Amino acid sequence: MLSRTAADLYWMSRYLERAENRARMLDISYSLSLMPQDGRDGLDELAMPLLITGTLDDYLDGHGQLHGERMLQFFALDPNNPTSIYSCLRAARSNAHAVRGRITADMWENINATWLEMRSIAAEGLGHYGTSRFCDWVKQRSHLFRGATFGTIMRHDAYRFIRLGTYIERADNTLRLLDSRYEMLGDEAASLTEGSAYAYYQWTALLRALSAFEAFTELYRDAPGARQVSELLILREDVPRSLRSCLDEINEILASLPGNNGRPAQRLVAELDARLRYTGIDDILSAGLHGWLSDFILLVRQLADAIQSSYLEAA
């Protein structure tokens, strides 16, 4: 497969997964901003997606002081914000159009219809459509695309690069969301307390944002706390959005790609996968959860760079 084609497929799926992950971030922050904050400012919650994605300075430069409605608009529908949900879906549709002959009709129709509806929503405005409804719509359209992909495309290299983009993006998002909630809790997270209502709602909202609440209730009897949630989202291989699950998938995909160009990426993901496989939650917590997550975010970025240079750039 040509590296340009592989890159378009890979980035198509990354942008779609990124749009869904942005919607999950926005949904959790918007929901928590409406709840009692124990003296905290609800605007802090609405600013959290901007902090996670590194776009808070861009927002402040363009819009001045924090304002709930403007922050929601900037993060969700601003065409001039390259990391907004709108921009992610626009980029995904552009990549899909470039490889129209390598994806199925069902996949193309889904992503094209998503983009057309996105434009209609942007014209109406988020206030008219509703924030929670919009986030649910983005997640639903992403699910539909993955279903069309899984159900219609041949299991060849195109399918592998699509899956590769999904899991790289998903691993990064899980790490960032877990780190942001841990940091948001401050002293309550540092002491691993589980008793306060604020901590309970923070951890529960995170689990729901990552579609892991049902898995948590099945595996643990206690209320959500830093230890259990971290173990679930980092080390459980049977939880679809956990870091371990994503790296297992990436490892399998890279091992199945032909040729020797990908050895640096294959070696790095094997090392990261083994690191998780032989690490316990006590090891992570004793090292400091925030520092451990920050280090692993950089490692996932290095893995993405290795994939880019090994497979997606013309020799």
C-alpha positions in Angstrom: 0.0 0.0 0.0 1.3 3.5 -0.8 2.3 5.5 2.3 0.0 8.4 1.3 -3.0 6.0 1.1 -2.1 4.5 4.4 -1.7 7.9 6.0 -5.2 9.0 4.8 -6.8 5.9 6.2 -4.9 6.2 9.4 -5.7 9.9 9.9 -9.3 9.5 8.8 -9.9 7.1 11.7 -7.8 9.2 14.1 -9.8 12.3 13.4 -13.1 10.3 13.8 -12.0 8.8 17.1 -10.7 12.3 18.2 -14.1 13.8 17.4 -15.8 11.2 19.6 -13.2 11.7 22.3 -13.7 15.4 22.2 -17.5 14.8 22.6 -16.8 12.6 25.6 -14.6 15.3 27.2 -17.2 17.9 26.6 -20.0 15.8 27.9 -18.3 15.0 31.2 -17.3 18.6 31.8 -20.7 20.0 30.8 -22.5 17.6 33.0 -20.3 18.2 36.0 -20.5 22.0 35.6 -24.2 21.8 36.2 -23.8 20.0 39.5 -23.0 21.6 43.0 -19.3 22.4 43.0 -18.5 22.6 46.7 -17.3 26.2 46.3 -15.6 25.5 42.9 -16.5 27.5 39.8 -18.5 25.6 37.1 -16.4 27.5 34.6 -13.4 25.5 35.7 -15.1 22.4 34.6 -16.0 23.9 31.2 -12.4 25.0 30.7 -11.2 21.4 31.4 -11.5 20.2 27.8 -9.4 23.2 26.7 -6.8 22.4 29.3 -6.6 18.7 28.3 -6.2 19.5 24.6 -3.8 22.5 25.1 -6.2 25.0 23.5 -7.0 27.2 26.5 -4.4 29.9 25.4 -5.9 29.9 21.9 -9.3 30.5 23.4 -8.1 33.3 25.6 -6.3 35.0 22.7 -9.4 34.9 20.6 -12.2 35.3 23.1 -10.8 36.9 26.3 -12.1 35.9 29.6 -13.7 32.5 30.3 -17.4 32.4 29.3 -19.4 29.2 29.3 -21.3 29.6 26.0 -18.2 30.8 24.1 -16.1 28.0 25.5 -18.6 25.4 24.4 -18.8 26.9 20.9 -15.0 27.1 20.6 -14.5 23.5 21.6 -17.4 22.0 19.6 -18.2 24.1 16.5 -15.6 26.7 15.8 -14.2 26.1 12.3 -11.2 28.2 13.1 -10.2 26.0 16.0 -8.2 23.2 14.4 -9.0 20.8 17.3 -12.7 21.4 17.6 -15.2 18.6 16.9 -16.3 20.4 13.8 -12.7 20.6 12.5 -12.0 16.9 13.4 -15.1 15.8 11.4 -14.1 18.0 8.5 -10.6 16.6 8.4 -11.9 13.0 8.6 -14.3 13.6 5.7 -11.4 15.1 3.7 -9.2 12.1 4.3 -12.1 9.7 3.5 -12.7 11.5 0.2 -9.0 11.1 -0.7 -9.2 7.3 -0.3 -12.8 6.9 -1.6 -11.7 3.9 -3.7 -10.2 2.1 -0.7 -13.2 2.2 1.6 -16.7 0.8 1.1 -19.8 2.6 0.0 -21.3 2.2 3.5 -18.3 3.8 5.1 -18.2 6.7 2.7 -22.0 7.3 3.0 -21.8 7.3 6.7 -18.9 9.8 7.0 -20.2 12.1 4.3 -23.7 12.1 5.9 -22.1 12.9 9.3 -20.2 15.9 7.8 -23.4 17.2 6.1 -25.3 17.0 9.3 -22.4 18.6 11.2 -22.7 21.6 9.0 -26.4 21.9 9.7 -25.8 21.7 13.4 -23.1 24.3 13.2 -25.5 26.6 11.3 -28.1 26.2 14.1 -25.7 26.7 16.9 -25.0 24.6 20.0 -27.5 26.5 22.1 -30.3 25.5 19.7 -29.2 21.9 19.4 -28.3 21.2 23.0 -24.8 20.3 24.3 -25.7 16.8 25.7 -27.7 16.0 22.6 -24.8 17.1 20.4 -22.3 15.0 22.3 -24.5 11.9 22.0 -24.9 12.5 18.3 -21.1 12.6 17.8 -20.7 9.4 19.7 -23.5 7.7 17.8 -22.1 8.7 14.4 -18.6 7.4 15.4 -20.2 4.1 16.5 -22.1 3.8 13.2 -18.9 4.3 11.2 -17.0 1.7 13.2 -19.9 -0.7 12.7 -19.9 0.0 8.9 -16.2 -0.5 8.8 -16.2 -3.8 10.8 -19.2 -5.1 8.8 -18.2 -4.2 5.2 -14.4 -3.8 4.6 -12.0 -6.6 3.7 -9.5 -7.6 6.3 -6.4 -6.2 4.4 -3.9 -3.4 5.1 -6.6 -0.7 4.7 -8.5 -2.2 7.6 -5.4 -2.5 9.7 -4.4 1.2 9.3 -7.9 2.3 10.1 -7.8 0.3 13.3 -4.3 1.5 14.1 -5.4 5.1 14.0 -8.4 4.4 16.2 -6.4 2.7 19.0 -3.5 5.2 19.0 -6.0 8.1 19.5 -8.0 6.1 22.1 -4.9 5.3 24.2 -3.9 8.9 24.3 -7.4 10.1 25.2 -7.8 7.6 28.1 -4.6 8.7 29.6 -5.5 12.4 29.3 -9.0 12.0 30.7 -7.8 9.9 33.7 -5.0 12.4 34.5 -7.3 15.4 34.2 -9.9 13.9 36.7 -7.1 13.0 39.1 -5.7 16.5 39.0 -9.1 18.0 39.3 -9.7 16.2 42.5 -6.5 17.6 44.1 -6.0 16.5 47.7 -9.0 14.2 47.5 -7.3 12.2 44.7 -3.9 12.4 46.3 -5.1 10.7 49.5 -7.2 8.2 47.4 -10.3 9.2 49.4 -13.6 7.8 48.2 -16.0 9.3 50.7 -16.9 12.8 49.4 -19.8 13.3 47.0 -17.6 15.5 44.8 -15.0 12.7 44.3 -17.7 10.1 43.7 -19.3 12.2 40.9 -16.0 12.9 39.4 -14.9 9.3 39.1 -18.4 8.1 38.1 -18.5 10.8 35.3 -15.1 9.6 34.1 -16.2 6.0 33.9 -19.4 6.9 32.1 -17.4 9.1 29.7 -15.2 6.1 28.8 -18.2 3.7 28.6 -16.6 1.8 31.5 -19.1 2.3 34.3 -20.8 -1.1 33.8 -17.5 -2.8 33.7 -16.5 -1.1 37.0 -19.7 -2.2 38.8 -19.2 -5.8 37.6 -15.6 -5.9 38.8 -15.6 -3.9 42.0 -17.9 -3.7 45.0 -16.6 -0.4 46.4 -17.4 3.2 45.3 -15.2 4.5 42.6 -11.8 5.8 43.8 -8.4 6.5 42.3 -7.1 3.0 42.9 -9.9 1.0 41.3 -10.6 3.4 38.4 -6.9 3.6 37.6 -6.5 -0.1 37.6 -9.5 -0.5 35.4 -8.5 2.1 32.8 -4.8 1.3 32.7 -4.3 -2.4 33.3 -7.5 -4.3 32.5 -7.1 -6.0 29.1 -10.8 -6.8 28.9 -12.0 -3.1 29.1 -12.1 -1.8 25.5 -10.9 1.7 26.3 -8.2 0.8 28.7 -4.6 1.6 27.9 -3.7 -2.1 28.1 -6.4 -3.1 25.7 -5.4 -0.4 23.2 -1.7 -1.4 23.3 -2.6 -5.0 22.9 -4.5 -4.1 19.7 -1.7 -1.9 18.4 0.8 -4.6 19.0 -1.2 -7.2 17.1 -1.8 -4.8 14.2 1.8 -3.8 13.8 2.9 -7.4 14.0 0.6 -8.3 11.1 1.9 -5.6 8.7 4.3 -6.8 6.1 7.9 -5.6 5.6 10.7 -4.5 7.9 10.2 -0.8 7.9 8.0 -0.9 11.0 10.5 -2.6 13.3 11.1 0.6 15.4 7.4 1.0 16.0 6.9 -2.8 16.6 9.8 -2.8 19.1 8.4 0.2 21.0 4.9 -1.1 21.3 6.1 -4.5 22.4 8.1 -2.8 25.2 5.2 -0.7 26.3 2.9 -3.7 26.2 5.3 -5.7 28.3 5.7 -2.9 30.7 1.9 -2.9 31.4 1.7 -6.6 31.4 4.1 -6.9 34.3 3.1 -3.7 36.2 0.7 -3.7 39.2 -1.5 -0.8 40.3 0.6 -0.5 43.5 3.7 0.1 41.4 1.9 2.9 39.5 0.5 4.6 42.6 3.8 4.4 44.6 5.5 6.1 41.7 2.8 8.8 41.6 -0.1 8.5 39.3 0.1 12.0 37.7 3.8 11.5 36.9 3.3 8.0 35.6 0.4 9.1 33.4 2.4 12.1 32.1 5.3 9.9 31.2 3.1 7.4 29.4 1.4 10.2 27.4 4.8 11.0 26.0 5.5 7.4 25.3 2.3 7.0 23.3 3.3 10.1 21.4 6.6 8.6 20.6 4.8 5.5 19.4 2.6 7.6 17.1 5.7 9.3 15.8 7.4 5.9 15.1 4.3 4.7 13.2 4.3 7.9 11.2 7.9 7.7 10.2 7.9 3.9 9.6 4.7 3.6 7.5 3.1 6.9 6.6 6.0 9.0 5.2 7.2 8.4 1.6 10.8 7.0 1.6 
